[in-house]
């Protein structure tokens, strides 16, 4: 079992819809969780982080964390073509090491 | 505040050669982590340096090494290059002390081994 798992996609959503990206992790001791966006040929860009159970909102983005289910998700409301990218989930566990999932490719279609 | 910088941005090397990549963290950040990114394997953690000491290490062979200087700048070295070392090498810096310590990435160095 991989430490951080994401569906590779592509996940296709129409413009204006809600995109839902999911991530599961195996280390129950994980403390903080991060979402990065990576455009093709570019480096990852931090979108947001979450460390408490529940939801955290930042503009069109909402991160959701459920530690009991070892599940973290990212919702993108009013999806735009410029949101088309690969979204990486990262989890910080014991030893302060950050482990990344392989990413979900999101395509927002006109 | 300036972001993370990496040099060079692109490199072409031949098998058997060695290469040194450089990373300058965000001002005030003392932790620097290195990652290798390939299409098949995604982002793989190489190592993390803090206060000139390696704090964490990933599962890479000893050909991959790094160091950090007193000004927090870091270098990574790959010796005896193999074709499979072709990848995007990313450096990320983070603050230390209390807090979440989110990592911010540099633009990367794209290494091609022929």
Boltz contact constraints between the chains, C-beta under 6 A:
constraints:
  - contact:
      token1: [A, 32]
      token2: [B, 100]
      max_distance: 6.0
  - contact:
      token1: [A, 43]
      token2: [B, 90]
      max_distance: 6.0
  - contact:
      token1: [A, 43]
      token2: [B, 105]
      max_distance: 6.0
  - contact:
      token1: [A, 43]
      token2: [B, 107]
      max_distance: 6.0
  - contact:
      token1: [A, 43]
      token2: [B, 108]
      max_distance: 6.0
  - contact:
      token1: [A, 44]
      token2: [B, 105]
      max_distance: 6.0
  - contact:
      token1: [A, 46]
      token2: [B, 102]
      max_distance: 6.0
  - contact:
      token1: [A, 49]
      token2: [B, 100]
      max_distance: 6.0
  - contact:
      token1: [A, 49]
      token2: [B, 102]
      max_distance: 6.0
  - contact:
      token1: [A, 95]
      token2: [B, 56]
      max_distance: 6.0
  - contact:
      token1: [A, 97]
      token2: [B, 56]
      max_distance: 6.0
  - contact:
      token1: [A, 100]
      token2: [B, 43]
      max_distance: 6.0
  - contact:
      token1: [A, 102]
      token2: [B, 42]
      max_distance: 6.0
